[in-house]
Amino acid sequence: MYQDITQPLRIAVVSDTHGYLDPRVAEVVASCDIAVHAGDIIGKHVLDSLKPRTGHVVAVRGNNDIKAVWPEHEHATLLALPHEDSLDLPGGQLVVLHGHHHWPYEDLHPRLRGEFSHARTIIYGHSHNAVFDDEEEPWVINPGAGGRTNLKDGGPSCAVVEISEKKWSAELVRFSAEVECSSNI
């Protein structure tokens, strides 16, 4: 689908929104060509709010993406979500999974690299910790939490992977925690 590109392809990567997509993360997604959600979505409205330029959204199911949590009228969307997916892109394959099936966290990156050695980049979520591990290939990226639940880095975060025919690059985008002000005046 994206094998012959003339301009760099920008992929927004989010995870662990838990029913709420931070508007600042949504702005990053809108500036990209493709959106990837690495699970714990908790609602079709979150997927609908991912609006990359091409409209192409790839999403996988997380451990909290279960019938008991999603609205009943959205169960068909939930059940259509795979547990892992991949994108064939110029220069390699991007693999997406939530990561809870690969826990514990200890030695997670080497284990993911062993299982998905054919990939150029592996995306996972679950921990809510933003990580960009480019020590070796395949790269391993966790975008952190893109909502407002259990934020480990102070505020919501996401990642952007930029791909051209010859080069891949990635960056983590972290936002400050929103501070609610109250006054007793």
N, C-alpha and C positions, 0 to 999 in steps of 0.2 A: 504493500500500500504506500509506504513512504520510502521506497528504495532509491528513487531518483529525485533528489531535492536540490534546488539551486540556492536556497537560503537556509541558514541554520534552523533546525526544528527545535522548538522549546516545549518541554514537557513539565507541567506542574505536577508535583507529587504531594499528596495529602494523606493523612491517616487519622484514625481515632477522633473523629468529629463527635461521636456520641450524640447525634441528633441536632447538632448546631455547627454551622460553618462560620467561622469568624469572618466578618466583612473584609478585613485586610487580607486574609488568605484568599477570599473570593476575587479580590482585585488582582492578585498575583496570577490566579488561574485564568482570568480574563485576558491577561497579557501573553498567554501561552497558546500553543497550537493544540495540545492534547492535555487532558487531565487524567491522572491516575489516582485512585483511592485505594489504599492498602488495608481497608477493613475497619470494623467497628463504626459503620456508617449510621445505623439506626434510623432509617427513614428515607423514603424515596425523595422527599423534599430536599434532602442534602444532595443527592445525586442531581436533581433538577437545578440546584443552585450552582453546580459546577458548569461554567459556561466558557470553555476554551474557544478560541477563534474558529476552529473547524467543527466544533460540536462533538468531537470524538472523546468519549469518556470510557475508561477502563476501570472496573472496580471488582474487588474480591470481597468475600465474606470473612468477617472476623468472629472471634469467639462470642461477642455480644450481639452479633447479627443472627438472632434466633426469633422464632415465631412469638414467643412470650414477650418480646420487647418491641417488635415492629407492629404497627397498626394492622389489624386483620385484613383490611382492604388492600394492603400492600404486600401480602404474602407471596403473590406471584412474582413480583419484582425481586423479593428476597431470595426465593428459591431458584431464580434464574442466575443468581450470582455464583460464580465458581469459587472454589477455595484457593486456587492459584490461576494465574493467566500469564501470558507473555506477549510482547510486541516484537516483531521482526523489523529492525530499523537499520538505516545505513550504518555499517560498521559493527553490527552485532545485535544481540537480543537483550531485551529488558524483561526480567522476570518479576512478577508481583505476587506477593503472598502476605498474609497477615502476620504469620510467624508463631502463633500460639501452638501449632502442632510441632514446632521445632524446639520448644523450650526444654530445659532451662537455659538461661542466658549465658551461662559459663560456656565458653568455646563456641558460641553460636555462629560467629562469622566464619571460622574455619569449616564448621559443619555445613553451613549454607554454600560456601564456595565448593566444597566437595560434592554436594548434591547437584548443584547447578553450575558445574564447571564450564558448560557450553555457553553460559550467558556472558554478556559484557558488564551488566549491572544487575544487582538483585535489590529489590525494594521490599521492605517489610515494615510492619508497625508493631502494635501490641504494647510495647514498653512505655510509650509516650516520651521517650528520650530521643532527641534529635541527634543523629550520628551520621557522619560521612567518612567511611573507612575506605580510603583509596591506597592503602599500603600495598595492595597487590590486586590483580584482576582475578575474578570479577569484583568490581566495586560493590560495596554493601552500604545501602543508604536507608536510614530510618528518618522520615521527615518530622517525627515528633507528633504532637497532638494539634490538630487544626481547628479545634473547637474551644470549649471553655472548661472541660472536665479533666481533672487530674493533670494539670500542666506541670511538667517537670523542669522546664527551662525558664520559668517565670511568666511566660505568655505563650500564645499560640505560635506554631511554626509550620513551615512547609519546606519543600525543596524544589529547585528548578534544575533540570538536566537539559543541557543544550547540546544538540547533535548536528554535526555536519558530516560530509562524506569522509573527511580525514581526521576529525577530532571530536571527542566527547569531553564535556566539562560539566561540573555540577556545583551548586552552591546551596547552603542552607539559609533560609530566610526566617529570622526570628523577630517576633514583635514583643514589645513590652506588655506586661499585664495591664489590663485596663483597671484604672483606679476609680472606684465610685466615690464621689464626694458627697458628704452629707453635712448638714449644718443644723445647729440647734438655735439659730437666731430667731 
